[in-house]
Amino acid sequence: MIDFFMNLSAFDEVTWKMMVMWAVCGLLVYLAIAKEFEPLLLLPIAFGGILANLPTIGLVNAPAHGEPGGLFHYISLGIRYELFPPIIFLGVGALTDFGPLIANPRTLLLGASAQGGVILTFFVATLLGFTPQEASAIGIIGGADGPTSIFLANKLAPHLVGAIAVAAYSYMALVPLIQPPIMRALTTDAERRIRMSSLRKVGKLEKILFAMSVMIVTILLVPAASALLAMLFLGNILRESGVVQRLAGAAQNEIINVTTIFLGTSVGITMTGDSFLRPETLKILCMGVVAFGVATACGVLMAKFMNLFLKDKINPLIGSAGVSAVPMAARVSQVEGAKYDPQNFLLMHAMGPNVAGVIGTAVIAGYFIAMLSP
């Protein structure tokens, strides 16, 4: 009877690598549920990772001998054929207000400067033995933009998609822990108390013209990022038009929610023990946090540099929001500023560099794709 049971079951196929990955995925589940760190993506990624390390049948297999493939073979085509990240960008655009950036366009420089973490990590990764394609996929983690990281990795280093996605979303989740020490180390007490002038009100027409013009310019600059940029601005125009509330609502809710489930589990399904438990993965995780830290520092330092020439000073704390973790990075700027001046409201000011960072990361990803695609 025992032999019969063992022949039917798969217990004898369990390896130590599978068990290690169960523990890794268990940690992600803990962070998602107990700590609420990016639960919308960490939870599906962890679930997919557990499935990837079980001896499943009919789940991930490719079609063969006239038989259909497994469920996740087809769902994962959304990553392989580059569908999920642009659809996520549609939802991000529908949720994003470009008003603060339009009202204070100088904050565009803060979003651009935060890409310094991407560039530095790219060069460090090449020195550590990674190919330029792999190095670019690792460096983009510094932009703190999960969909862009997955999009670029799938283009240039598909074998690293799982590790890069886990690193990108983990560090996005840890924004409230990683950024504040860097922000405090690089600013003085007086700088943290700077109060910025109230932002002017930006009208509907101005927002629509901005979205259209920036889309045209950025796509002309980096056509390789067209899929991300087009969907980002489409979502934003649906939002700002005010005449397609049903479409904007669907982009903000049902579409992005369903895609998030499929994207997360599809990423997790790539996290097999054989592909994940390698020295390269540890290097990626280490370089990812360095990239994110440097990006944060670059944004803060750019704000301090700009203040040397500005009469209307910028609170350097909003420079950290130049990374693309919308709106979490902007909230961190608000929380840190409130610790030193409870009446200082930085959130809307921080949204300027925050949304600029989304555009900047997409642009630099397009540049990498154009320069390094085989």
C-alpha positions, 0 to 999 in steps of 0.5 A: 500500500505504501509503495502504491501511495508513493508511486502516485505521489511526488514526495520523492521528487522534492529536493533541498533547493525546492525546500529552500525556495519554499522558505524564501517564498514564505518570507515574501508571504510574511512581508506581504501579509504581516508587514504589508510590503507591496502585498499586491505583487509580493503575494502573487509572486510568492504564490507563483514561486511556491508553484514553481518549486512543486512537481506539478503536472499540467501547470507550466509545461509547453504544448507537446505531441498535440497536447495543450500546454499548462495553464501558466505556460499560456498566462506567462505569454503576457510577459514573454510577449510584453503585454503585462508591463504596458497594461500595468502602465495603462493603470498607472497613467490612469491613477497619476496626476501630472499636475504637480509636475506641470505646476513646478517643472523644475522638479523634472530635474529631480526625477532625471537625477535619480536615474544616476543610480541606474547608470552607476549600477550598470557600470558596476555590474559590468565590472563584476562580470555581467554582460551589458544586457544583464547589467542594464536589467540589473541597473534599472532596479534603481528606478524602483519601477517594477513593470519597467524592470520586468519589461527590460529584463524580458527584452535583454536578460530573460533568464534574470526576470525572476530575480530582478522582479523580486529585487525590484518589488522588494525594494519598492516595498522597503522604501519607508525603511531604505530611504529615510536614513539616506535622506537624513544623512544628506540634509541638515535640520534647516533644509528639512524644514524648508517650506515650499510655495503652494502649487498653482492649480493646473487645468484640464486642457493643460494636463491633456496637452502636457500628456500629448506633447510629452508622449510625442517627444519621449517616443521620438527620443526613444522609440524602443520604449513606445509600448510603456510610454504610449500606455502610460499617457493613454491612461492619463488622458482617459483620466484627465478627459473627464468624459470616459469615467468608465474607461478610466475606472476600468484602467484604475481598477479591474484591468490593472488588478487582473493584470497584477495577479497574472504578472505576479504569478507569472514572475513567481513561476520563473523562480525555480530553485535551479535558476534562483539559488545561484551566486548571481542572484545574491549579486543582483539583490545586493546591487539592486539595493545599492542602485536604489540607495544611490538613486535616492541620494542623487535626487536629494543632492540635486535638490541641494545643488539647485538650491544654490541658484534658486531664490524659492528653495526646494526642500531636498527631502522631495528629491528622494521621490525621484525614484518611480515608486508612486506614490510611496516615495512621495509619502516618505518625503511627506512623513520625513518632513512632518517629523521636523515641521508637522505643518509642512505639507510636502506630499504634492510637491513630492509628486512632481519628481515622483511622476517624473521618475516614472517617465525617466525610468521608462526613457532610460529603459528604452535607451538600453533596449535600443543600444543593447538589443541583439 
